Amino acid sequence: AFAAFSATVVELRLIDGVVNGVSSLVRVSGQGLRKVQNGYVRTYALGLVAGAVVLVAYVVTRAGS
């Protein structure tokens, strides 16, 4: 009975559900990120600079507290 429960409920619903959920998340994330990639280095540089500005702003605001 425990083996049947493990095979049907734990394996099929829990483990397979988690694996399928992660794969769906990766697929959807990839489709979203595909739109961001355009091949222009200046776009990636702008993203890098924007991230650096956000990090510096965070550090400055945290240092003032």
mmJSON file of the N, C-alpha and C atoms, coordinates in Angstrom:
{"data_MODEL":{"atom_site":{
"group_PDB":["ATOM","ATOM","ATOM","ATOM","ATOM","ATOM","ATOM","ATOM","ATOM","ATOM","ATOM","ATOM","ATOM","ATOM","ATOM","ATOM","ATOM","ATOM","ATOM","ATOM","ATOM","ATOM","ATOM","ATOM","ATOM","ATOM","ATOM","ATOM","ATOM","ATOM","ATOM","ATOM","ATOM","ATOM","ATOM","ATOM","ATOM","ATOM","ATOM","ATOM","ATOM","ATOM","ATOM","ATOM","ATOM","ATOM","ATOM","ATOM","ATOM","ATOM","ATOM","ATOM","ATOM","ATOM","ATOM","ATOM","ATOM","ATOM","ATOM","ATOM","ATOM","ATOM","ATOM","ATOM","ATOM","ATOM","ATOM","ATOM","ATOM","ATOM","ATOM","ATOM","ATOM","ATOM","ATOM","ATOM","ATOM","ATOM","ATOM","ATOM","ATOM","ATOM","ATOM","ATOM","ATOM","ATOM","ATOM","ATOM","ATOM","ATOM","ATOM","ATOM","ATOM","ATOM","ATOM","ATOM","ATOM","ATOM","ATOM","ATOM","ATOM","ATOM","ATOM","ATOM","ATOM","ATOM","ATOM","ATOM","ATOM","ATOM","ATOM","ATOM","ATOM","ATOM","ATOM","ATOM","ATOM","ATOM","ATOM","ATOM","ATOM","ATOM","ATOM","ATOM","ATOM","ATOM","ATOM","ATOM","ATOM","ATOM","ATOM","ATOM","ATOM","ATOM","ATOM","ATOM","ATOM","ATOM","ATOM","ATOM","ATOM","ATOM","ATOM","ATOM","ATOM","ATOM","ATOM","ATOM","ATOM","ATOM","ATOM","ATOM","ATOM","ATOM","ATOM","ATOM","ATOM","ATOM","ATOM","ATOM","ATOM","ATOM","ATOM","ATOM","ATOM","ATOM","ATOM","ATOM","ATOM","ATOM","ATOM","ATOM","ATOM","ATOM","ATOM","ATOM","ATOM","ATOM","ATOM","ATOM","ATOM","ATOM","ATOM","ATOM","ATOM","ATOM","ATOM","ATOM","ATOM","ATOM","ATOM","ATOM","ATOM","ATOM","ATOM"],
"id":[1,2,3,4,5,6,7,8,9,10,11,12,13,14,15,16,17,18,19,20,21,22,23,24,25,26,27,28,29,30,31,32,33,34,35,36,37,38,39,40,41,42,43,44,45,46,47,48,49,50,51,52,53,54,55,56,57,58,59,60,61,62,63,64,65,66,67,68,69,70,71,72,73,74,75,76,77,78,79,80,81,82,83,84,85,86,87,88,89,90,91,92,93,94,95,96,97,98,99,100,101,102,103,104,105,106,107,108,109,110,111,112,113,114,115,116,117,118,119,120,121,122,123,124,125,126,127,128,129,130,131,132,133,134,135,136,137,138,139,140,141,142,143,144,145,146,147,148,149,150,151,152,153,154,155,156,157,158,159,160,161,162,163,164,165,166,167,168,169,170,171,172,173,174,175,176,177,178,179,180,181,182,183,184,185,186,187,188,189,190,191,192,193,194,195],
"type_symbol":["N","C","C","N","C","C","N","C","C","N","C","C","N","C","C","N","C","C","N","C","C","N","C","C","N","C","C","N","C","C","N","C","C","N","C","C","N","C","C","N","C","C","N","C","C","N","C","C","N","C","C","N","C","C","N","C","C","N","C","C","N","C","C","N","C","C","N","C","C","N","C","C","N","C","C","N","C","C","N","C","C","N","C","C","N","C","C","N","C","C","N","C","C","N","C","C","N","C","C","N","C","C","N","C","C","N","C","C","N","C","C","N","C","C","N","C","C","N","C","C","N","C","C","N","C","C","N","C","C","N","C","C","N","C","C","N","C","C","N","C","C","N","C","C","N","C","C","N","C","C","N","C","C","N","C","C","N","C","C","N","C","C","N","C","C","N","C","C","N","C","C","N","C","C","N","C","C","N","C","C","N","C","C","N","C","C","N","C","C","N","C","C","N","C","C"],
"label_atom_id":["N","CA","C","N","CA","C","N","CA","C","N","CA","C","N","CA","C","N","CA","C","N","CA","C","N","CA","C","N","CA","C","N","CA","C","N","CA","C","N","CA","C","N","CA","C","N","CA","C","N","CA","C","N","CA","C","N","CA","C","N","CA","C","N","CA","C","N","CA","C","N","CA","C","N","CA","C","N","CA","C","N","CA","C","N","CA","C","N","CA","C","N","CA","C","N","CA","C","N","CA","C","N","CA","C","N","CA","C","N","CA","C","N","CA","C","N","CA","C","N","CA","C","N","CA","C","N","CA","C","N","CA","C","N","CA","C","N","CA","C","N","CA","C","N","CA","C","N","CA","C","N","CA","C","N","CA","C","N","CA","C","N","CA","C","N","CA","C","N","CA","C","N","CA","C","N","CA","C","N","CA","C","N","CA","C","N","CA","C","N","CA","C","N","CA","C","N","CA","C","N","CA","C","N","CA","C","N","CA","C","N","CA","C","N","CA","C","N","CA","C","N","CA","C","N","CA","C"],
"label_alt_id":[null,null,null,null,null,null,null,null,null,null,null,null,null,null,null,null,null,null,null,null,null,null,null,null,null,null,null,null,null,null,null,null,null,null,null,null,null,null,null,null,null,null,null,null,null,null,null,null,null,null,null,null,null,null,null,null,null,null,null,null,null,null,null,null,null,null,null,null,null,null,null,null,null,null,null,null,null,null,null,null,null,null,null,null,null,null,null,null,null,null,null,null,null,null,null,null,null,null,null,null,null,null,null,null,null,null,null,null,null,null,null,null,null,null,null,null,null,null,null,null,null,null,null,null,null,null,null,null,null,null,null,null,null,null,null,null,null,null,null,null,null,null,null,null,null,null,null,null,null,null,null,null,null,null,null,null,null,null,null,null,null,null,null,null,null,null,null,null,null,null,null,null,null,null,null,null,null,null,null,null,null,null,null,null,null,null,null,null,null,null,null,null,null,null,null],
"label_comp_id":["ALA","ALA","ALA","PHE","PHE","PHE","ALA","ALA","ALA","ALA","ALA","ALA","PHE","PHE","PHE","SER","SER","SER","ALA","ALA","ALA","THR","THR","THR","VAL","VAL","VAL","VAL","VAL","VAL","GLU","GLU","GLU","LEU","LEU","LEU","ARG","ARG","ARG","LEU","LEU","LEU","ILE","ILE","ILE","ASP","ASP","ASP","GLY","GLY","GLY","VAL","VAL","VAL","VAL","VAL","VAL","ASN","ASN","ASN","GLY","GLY","GLY","VAL","VAL","VAL","SER","SER","SER","SER","SER","SER","LEU","LEU","LEU","VAL","VAL","VAL","ARG","ARG","ARG","VAL","VAL","VAL","SER","SER","SER","GLY","GLY","GLY","GLN","GLN","GLN","GLY","GLY","GLY","LEU","LEU","LEU","ARG","ARG","ARG","LYS","LYS","LYS","VAL","VAL","VAL","GLN","GLN","GLN","ASN","ASN","ASN","GLY","GLY","GLY","TYR","TYR","TYR","VAL","VAL","VAL","ARG","ARG","ARG","THR","THR","THR","TYR","TYR","TYR","ALA","ALA","ALA","LEU","LEU","LEU","GLY","GLY","GLY","LEU","LEU","LEU","VAL","VAL","VAL","ALA","ALA","ALA","GLY","GLY","GLY","ALA","ALA","ALA","VAL","VAL","VAL","VAL","VAL","VAL","LEU","LEU","LEU","VAL","VAL","VAL","ALA","ALA","ALA","TYR","TYR","TYR","VAL","VAL","VAL","VAL","VAL","VAL","THR","THR","THR","ARG","ARG","ARG","ALA","ALA","ALA","GLY","GLY","GLY","SER","SER","SER"],
"label_asym_id":["A","A","A","A","A","A","A","A","A","A","A","A","A","A","A","A","A","A","A","A","A","A","A","A","A","A","A","A","A","A","A","A","A","A","A","A","A","A","A","A","A","A","A","A","A","A","A","A","A","A","A","A","A","A","A","A","A","A","A","A","A","A","A","A","A","A","A","A","A","A","A","A","A","A","A","A","A","A","A","A","A","A","A","A","A","A","A","A","A","A","A","A","A","A","A","A","A","A","A","A","A","A","A","A","A","A","A","A","A","A","A","A","A","A","A","A","A","A","A","A","A","A","A","A","A","A","A","A","A","A","A","A","A","A","A","A","A","A","A","A","A","A","A","A","A","A","A","A","A","A","A","A","A","A","A","A","A","A","A","A","A","A","A","A","A","A","A","A","A","A","A","A","A","A","A","A","A","A","A","A","A","A","A","A","A","A","A","A","A","A","A","A","A","A","A"],
"label_entity_id":["1","1","1","1","1","1","1","1","1","1","1","1","1","1","1","1","1","1","1","1","1","1","1","1","1","1","1","1","1","1","1","1","1","1","1","1","1","1","1","1","1","1","1","1","1","1","1","1","1","1","1","1","1","1","1","1","1","1","1","1","1","1","1","1","1","1","1","1","1","1","1","1","1","1","1","1","1","1","1","1","1","1","1","1","1","1","1","1","1","1","1","1","1","1","1","1","1","1","1","1","1","1","1","1","1","1","1","1","1","1","1","1","1","1","1","1","1","1","1","1","1","1","1","1","1","1","1","1","1","1","1","1","1","1","1","1","1","1","1","1","1","1","1","1","1","1","1","1","1","1","1","1","1","1","1","1","1","1","1","1","1","1","1","1","1","1","1","1","1","1","1","1","1","1","1","1","1","1","1","1","1","1","1","1","1","1","1","1","1","1","1","1","1","1","1"],
"label_seq_id":[1,1,1,2,2,2,3,3,3,4,4,4,5,5,5,6,6,6,7,7,7,8,8,8,9,9,9,10,10,10,11,11,11,12,12,12,13,13,13,14,14,14,15,15,15,16,16,16,17,17,17,18,18,18,19,19,19,20,20,20,21,21,21,22,22,22,23,23,23,24,24,24,25,25,25,26,26,26,27,27,27,28,28,28,29,29,29,30,30,30,31,31,31,32,32,32,33,33,33,34,34,34,35,35,35,36,36,36,37,37,37,38,38,38,39,39,39,40,40,40,41,41,41,42,42,42,43,43,43,44,44,44,45,45,45,46,46,46,47,47,47,48,48,48,49,49,49,50,50,50,51,51,51,52,52,52,53,53,53,54,54,54,55,55,55,56,56,56,57,57,57,58,58,58,59,59,59,60,60,60,61,61,61,62,62,62,63,63,63,64,64,64,65,65,65],
"pdbx_PDB_ins_code":[null,null,null,null,null,null,null,null,null,null,null,null,null,null,null,null,null,null,null,null,null,null,null,null,null,null,null,null,null,null,null,null,null,null,null,null,null,null,null,null,null,null,null,null,null,null,null,null,null,null,null,null,null,null,null,null,null,null,null,null,null,null,null,null,null,null,null,null,null,null,null,null,null,null,null,null,null,null,null,null,null,null,null,null,null,null,null,null,null,null,null,null,null,null,null,null,null,null,null,null,null,null,null,null,null,null,null,null,null,null,null,null,null,null,null,null,null,null,null,null,null,null,null,null,null,null,null,null,null,null,null,null,null,null,null,null,null,null,null,null,null,null,null,null,null,null,null,null,null,null,null,null,null,null,null,null,null,null,null,null,null,null,null,null,null,null,null,null,null,null,null,null,null,null,null,null,null,null,null,null,null,null,null,null,null,null,null,null,null,null,null,null,null,null,null],
"Cartn_x":[0.825,0.0,0.873,1.947,2.837,3.556,3.957,4.637,3.702,2.459,1.486,1.219,1.108,0.909,2.106,3.315,4.522,4.604,4.231,4.324,3.289,2.094,1.034,1.006,1.051,0.892,2.229,3.205,4.471,5.204,5.337,6.106,5.379,4.147,3.435,3.013,2.539,2.008,3.049,3.802,4.736,6.022,6.734,8.032,7.869,6.995,6.782,6.202,5.365,4.808,5.877,6.814,7.897,8.79,9.148,10.018,9.333,8.08,7.35,7.155,6.956,6.808,8.095,9.223,10.513,10.784,10.475,10.718,9.825,8.602,7.714,8.225,8.728,9.273,10.485,11.358,12.54,12.131,11.156,10.705,10.1,9.248,8.601,9.635,10.585,11.635,12.492,12.806,13.594,12.875,11.579,10.806,10.77,10.689,10.695,12.047,13.114,14.457,14.867,14.277,14.595,14.259,13.221,12.809,13.802,14.517,15.457,16.761,17.134,18.39,18.22,19.001,18.897,20.239,21.337,22.631,23.45,22.909,23.647,24.413,25.712,26.554,26.16,25.752,25.394,24.178,23.287,22.133,22.583,23.507,24.018,24.823,25.581,26.342,25.398,24.307,23.321,22.73,22.444,21.939,22.949,24.213,25.276,25.401,25.365,25.461,24.233,23.076,21.857,21.926,22.404,22.558,23.557,24.659,25.663,25.094,24.301,23.677,22.728,21.958,21.034,21.812,22.892,23.695,24.327,24.867,25.48,24.418,23.262,22.18,21.757,21.701,21.341,22.383,23.658,24.729,24.731,24.522,24.524,23.363,22.189,21.037,21.179,21.813,22.002,23.09,24.092,25.18,24.694,23.708,23.188,22.307,21.848,20.936,21.667],
"Cartn_y":[-1.197,0.0,1.266,1.222,2.38,2.566,1.46,1.545,2.082,1.635,2.122,3.614,4.013,5.431,6.254,5.765,6.472,6.59,5.513,5.516,6.435,6.449,7.237,8.685,8.875,10.228,10.965,10.385,11.089,11.25,10.156,10.202,11.007,10.663,11.285,12.72,12.972,14.312,15.262,14.809,15.715,15.886,14.808,14.918,15.345,14.682,15.074,16.477,16.851,18.202,19.265,19.012,19.967,20.057,18.909,18.898,19.596,19.285,19.926,21.418,21.802,23.212,23.986,23.404,24.064,24.187,23.125,23.202,24.253,24.37,25.408,26.803,26.969,28.262,28.636,27.673,27.934,28.289,27.573,27.837,29.241,29.609,30.927,32.034,31.807,32.803,32.981,31.88,31.962,32.714,32.491,33.211,34.7,35.054,36.47,37.119,36.393,36.951,37.024,36.211,36.252,37.619,38.254,39.566,40.659,40.43,41.427,41.395,40.221,40.095,40.574,41.595,42.116,42.109,41.757,41.659,42.934,44.017,45.272,45.397,45.602,45.708,46.925,47.992,49.198,48.963,48.084,47.77,47.027,46.078,45.346,46.263,47.194,48.155,49.057,49.459,50.282,49.515,48.24,47.426,47.284,47.137,47.037,48.333,49.463,50.76,50.994,50.645,50.818,49.963,48.74,47.89,48.452,48.992,49.597,50.807,51.613,52.788,52.356,51.316,50.814,50.317,49.572,49.078,50.205,51.196,52.341,53.102,53.312,54.008,53.226,51.925,51.087,51.21,51.133,51.23,52.606,53.64,55.002,55.188,54.701,54.864,54.016,52.855,52.009,52.57,53.235,53.798,54.997,55.711,56.878,56.53,55.302,54.906,54.601],
"Cartn_z":[0.0,0.0,0.0,0.803,0.848,-0.481,-1.099,-2.395,-3.463,-3.442,-4.424,-4.213,-2.948,-2.643,-3.117,-2.842,-3.258,-4.775,-5.471,-6.932,-7.562,-7.022,-7.663,-7.183,-5.897,-5.366,-5.328,-4.67,-4.483,-5.81,-6.545,-7.793,-8.865,-9.134,-10.256,-9.973,-8.794,-8.531,-7.957,-6.985,-6.319,-7.129,-7.365,-8.029,-9.481,-10.219,-11.61,-11.711,-10.762,-10.767,-10.591,-9.68,-9.456,-10.693,-11.256,-12.437,-13.612,-13.841,-14.943,-14.686,-13.432,-13.103,-13.35,-12.976,-13.204,-14.696,-15.452,-16.896,-17.554,-17.095,-17.636,-17.296,-16.081,-15.675,-16.514,-16.774,-17.59,-19.016,-19.567,-20.935,-21.051,-20.119,-20.158,-19.949,-19.037,-18.808,-20.051,-20.72,-21.953,-23.044,-23.151,-24.162,-23.858,-22.587,-22.218,-22.442,-22.09,-22.262,-23.722,-24.552,-25.984,-26.571,-26.05,-26.551,-26.144,-25.036,-24.536,-25.335,-25.816,-26.539,-27.973,-28.327,-29.681,-30.414,-29.721,-30.366,-30.365,-29.868,-29.837,-28.522,-28.623,-27.435,-26.604,-27.255,-26.508,-25.608,-26.008,-25.163,-23.912,-24.077,-22.924,-22.016,-22.598,-21.801,-21.008,-21.61,-20.914,-19.733,-19.928,-18.827,-17.707,-18.065,-17.068,-16.279,-16.964,-16.287,-15.402,-15.889,-15.085,-13.818,-13.94,-12.766,-11.781,-12.288,-11.411,-10.688,-11.377,-10.753,-9.645,-9.897,-8.874,-7.659,-7.883,-6.769,-5.972,-6.657,-5.96,-5.17,-5.751,-5.046,-3.805,-3.915,-2.765,-1.656,-2.032,-1.031,-0.383,-1.156,-0.595,0.353,0.01,0.893,2.155,2.056,3.227,4.134,3.564,4.369,5.167,4.664,5.354,6.534,6.614,7.702,8.983],
"occupancy":[1.0,1.0,1.0,1.0,1.0,1.0,1.0,1.0,1.0,1.0,1.0,1.0,1.0,1.0,1.0,1.0,1.0,1.0,1.0,1.0,1.0,1.0,1.0,1.0,1.0,1.0,1.0,1.0,1.0,1.0,1.0,1.0,1.0,1.0,1.0,1.0,1.0,1.0,1.0,1.0,1.0,1.0,1.0,1.0,1.0,1.0,1.0,1.0,1.0,1.0,1.0,1.0,1.0,1.0,1.0,1.0,1.0,1.0,1.0,1.0,1.0,1.0,1.0,1.0,1.0,1.0,1.0,1.0,1.0,1.0,1.0,1.0,1.0,1.0,1.0,1.0,1.0,1.0,1.0,1.0,1.0,1.0,1.0,1.0,1.0,1.0,1.0,1.0,1.0,1.0,1.0,1.0,1.0,1.0,1.0,1.0,1.0,1.0,1.0,1.0,1.0,1.0,1.0,1.0,1.0,1.0,1.0,1.0,1.0,1.0,1.0,1.0,1.0,1.0,1.0,1.0,1.0,1.0,1.0,1.0,1.0,1.0,1.0,1.0,1.0,1.0,1.0,1.0,1.0,1.0,1.0,1.0,1.0,1.0,1.0,1.0,1.0,1.0,1.0,1.0,1.0,1.0,1.0,1.0,1.0,1.0,1.0,1.0,1.0,1.0,1.0,1.0,1.0,1.0,1.0,1.0,1.0,1.0,1.0,1.0,1.0,1.0,1.0,1.0,1.0,1.0,1.0,1.0,1.0,1.0,1.0,1.0,1.0,1.0,1.0,1.0,1.0,1.0,1.0,1.0,1.0,1.0,1.0,1.0,1.0,1.0,1.0,1.0,1.0,1.0,1.0,1.0,1.0,1.0,1.0],
"B_iso_or_equiv":[0.0,0.0,0.0,0.0,0.0,0.0,0.0,0.0,0.0,0.0,0.0,0.0,0.0,0.0,0.0,0.0,0.0,0.0,0.0,0.0,0.0,0.0,0.0,0.0,0.0,0.0,0.0,0.0,0.0,0.0,0.0,0.0,0.0,0.0,0.0,0.0,0.0,0.0,0.0,0.0,0.0,0.0,0.0,0.0,0.0,0.0,0.0,0.0,0.0,0.0,0.0,0.0,0.0,0.0,0.0,0.0,0.0,0.0,0.0,0.0,0.0,0.0,0.0,0.0,0.0,0.0,0.0,0.0,0.0,0.0,0.0,0.0,0.0,0.0,0.0,0.0,0.0,0.0,0.0,0.0,0.0,0.0,0.0,0.0,0.0,0.0,0.0,0.0,0.0,0.0,0.0,0.0,0.0,0.0,0.0,0.0,0.0,0.0,0.0,0.0,0.0,0.0,0.0,0.0,0.0,0.0,0.0,0.0,0.0,0.0,0.0,0.0,0.0,0.0,0.0,0.0,0.0,0.0,0.0,0.0,0.0,0.0,0.0,0.0,0.0,0.0,0.0,0.0,0.0,0.0,0.0,0.0,0.0,0.0,0.0,0.0,0.0,0.0,0.0,0.0,0.0,0.0,0.0,0.0,0.0,0.0,0.0,0.0,0.0,0.0,0.0,0.0,0.0,0.0,0.0,0.0,0.0,0.0,0.0,0.0,0.0,0.0,0.0,0.0,0.0,0.0,0.0,0.0,0.0,0.0,0.0,0.0,0.0,0.0,0.0,0.0,0.0,0.0,0.0,0.0,0.0,0.0,0.0,0.0,0.0,0.0,0.0,0.0,0.0,0.0,0.0,0.0,0.0,0.0,0.0],
"pdbx_formal_charge":[null,null,null,null,null,null,null,null,null,null,null,null,null,null,null,null,null,null,null,null,null,null,null,null,null,null,null,null,null,null,null,null,null,null,null,null,null,null,null,null,null,null,null,null,null,null,null,null,null,null,null,null,null,null,null,null,null,null,null,null,null,null,null,null,null,null,null,null,null,null,null,null,null,null,null,null,null,null,null,null,null,null,null,null,null,null,null,null,null,null,null,null,null,null,null,null,null,null,null,null,null,null,null,null,null,null,null,null,null,null,null,null,null,null,null,null,null,null,null,null,null,null,null,null,null,null,null,null,null,null,null,null,null,null,null,null,null,null,null,null,null,null,null,null,null,null,null,null,null,null,null,null,null,null,null,null,null,null,null,null,null,null,null,null,null,null,null,null,null,null,null,null,null,null,null,null,null,null,null,null,null,null,null,null,null,null,null,null,null,null,null,null,null,null,null],
"auth_seq_id":[1,1,1,2,2,2,3,3,3,4,4,4,5,5,5,6,6,6,7,7,7,8,8,8,9,9,9,10,10,10,11,11,11,12,12,12,13,13,13,14,14,14,15,15,15,16,16,16,17,17,17,18,18,18,19,19,19,20,20,20,21,21,21,22,22,22,23,23,23,24,24,24,25,25,25,26,26,26,27,27,27,28,28,28,29,29,29,30,30,30,31,31,31,32,32,32,33,33,33,34,34,34,35,35,35,36,36,36,37,37,37,38,38,38,39,39,39,40,40,40,41,41,41,42,42,42,43,43,43,44,44,44,45,45,45,46,46,46,47,47,47,48,48,48,49,49,49,50,50,50,51,51,51,52,52,52,53,53,53,54,54,54,55,55,55,56,56,56,57,57,57,58,58,58,59,59,59,60,60,60,61,61,61,62,62,62,63,63,63,64,64,64,65,65,65],
"auth_comp_id":["ALA","ALA","ALA","PHE","PHE","PHE","ALA","ALA","ALA","ALA","ALA","ALA","PHE","PHE","PHE","SER","SER","SER","ALA","ALA","ALA","THR","THR","THR","VAL","VAL","VAL","VAL","VAL","VAL","GLU","GLU","GLU","LEU","LEU","LEU","ARG","ARG","ARG","LEU","LEU","LEU","ILE","ILE","ILE","ASP","ASP","ASP","GLY","GLY","GLY","VAL","VAL","VAL","VAL","VAL","VAL","ASN","ASN","ASN","GLY","GLY","GLY","VAL","VAL","VAL","SER","SER","SER","SER","SER","SER","LEU","LEU","LEU","VAL","VAL","VAL","ARG","ARG","ARG","VAL","VAL","VAL","SER","SER","SER","GLY","GLY","GLY","GLN","GLN","GLN","GLY","GLY","GLY","LEU","LEU","LEU","ARG","ARG","ARG","LYS","LYS","LYS","VAL","VAL","VAL","GLN","GLN","GLN","ASN","ASN","ASN","GLY","GLY","GLY","TYR","TYR","TYR","VAL","VAL","VAL","ARG","ARG","ARG","THR","THR","THR","TYR","TYR","TYR","ALA","ALA","ALA","LEU","LEU","LEU","GLY","GLY","GLY","LEU","LEU","LEU","VAL","VAL","VAL","ALA","ALA","ALA","GLY","GLY","GLY","ALA","ALA","ALA","VAL","VAL","VAL","VAL","VAL","VAL","LEU","LEU","LEU","VAL","VAL","VAL","ALA","ALA","ALA","TYR","TYR","TYR","VAL","VAL","VAL","VAL","VAL","VAL","THR","THR","THR","ARG","ARG","ARG","ALA","ALA","ALA","GLY","GLY","GLY","SER","SER","SER"],
"auth_asym_id":["A","A","A","A","A","A","A","A","A","A","A","A","A","A","A","A","A","A","A","A","A","A","A","A","A","A","A","A","A","A","A","A","A","A","A","A","A","A","A","A","A","A","A","A","A","A","A","A","A","A","A","A","A","A","A","A","A","A","A","A","A","A","A","A","A","A","A","A","A","A","A","A","A","A","A","A","A","A","A","A","A","A","A","A","A","A","A","A","A","A","A","A","A","A","A","A","A","A","A","A","A","A","A","A","A","A","A","A","A","A","A","A","A","A","A","A","A","A","A","A","A","A","A","A","A","A","A","A","A","A","A","A","A","A","A","A","A","A","A","A","A","A","A","A","A","A","A","A","A","A","A","A","A","A","A","A","A","A","A","A","A","A","A","A","A","A","A","A","A","A","A","A","A","A","A","A","A","A","A","A","A","A","A","A","A","A","A","A","A","A","A","A","A","A","A"],
"auth_atom_id":["N","CA","C","N","CA","C","N","CA","C","N","CA","C","N","CA","C","N","CA","C","N","CA","C","N","CA","C","N","CA","C","N","CA","C","N","CA","C","N","CA","C","N","CA","C","N","CA","C","N","CA","C","N","CA","C","N","CA","C","N","CA","C","N","CA","C","N","CA","C","N","CA","C","N","CA","C","N","CA","C","N","CA","C","N","CA","C","N","CA","C","N","CA","C","N","CA","C","N","CA","C","N","CA","C","N","CA","C","N","CA","C","N","CA","C","N","CA","C","N","CA","C","N","CA","C","N","CA","C","N","CA","C","N","CA","C","N","CA","C","N","CA","C","N","CA","C","N","CA","C","N","CA","C","N","CA","C","N","CA","C","N","CA","C","N","CA","C","N","CA","C","N","CA","C","N","CA","C","N","CA","C","N","CA","C","N","CA","C","N","CA","C","N","CA","C","N","CA","C","N","CA","C","N","CA","C","N","CA","C","N","CA","C","N","CA","C","N","CA","C","N","CA","C","N","CA","C"],
"pdbx_PDB_model_num":[1,1,1,1,1,1,1,1,1,1,1,1,1,1,1,1,1,1,1,1,1,1,1,1,1,1,1,1,1,1,1,1,1,1,1,1,1,1,1,1,1,1,1,1,1,1,1,1,1,1,1,1,1,1,1,1,1,1,1,1,1,1,1,1,1,1,1,1,1,1,1,1,1,1,1,1,1,1,1,1,1,1,1,1,1,1,1,1,1,1,1,1,1,1,1,1,1,1,1,1,1,1,1,1,1,1,1,1,1,1,1,1,1,1,1,1,1,1,1,1,1,1,1,1,1,1,1,1,1,1,1,1,1,1,1,1,1,1,1,1,1,1,1,1,1,1,1,1,1,1,1,1,1,1,1,1,1,1,1,1,1,1,1,1,1,1,1,1,1,1,1,1,1,1,1,1,1,1,1,1,1,1,1,1,1,1,1,1,1,1,1,1,1,1,1]
}}}
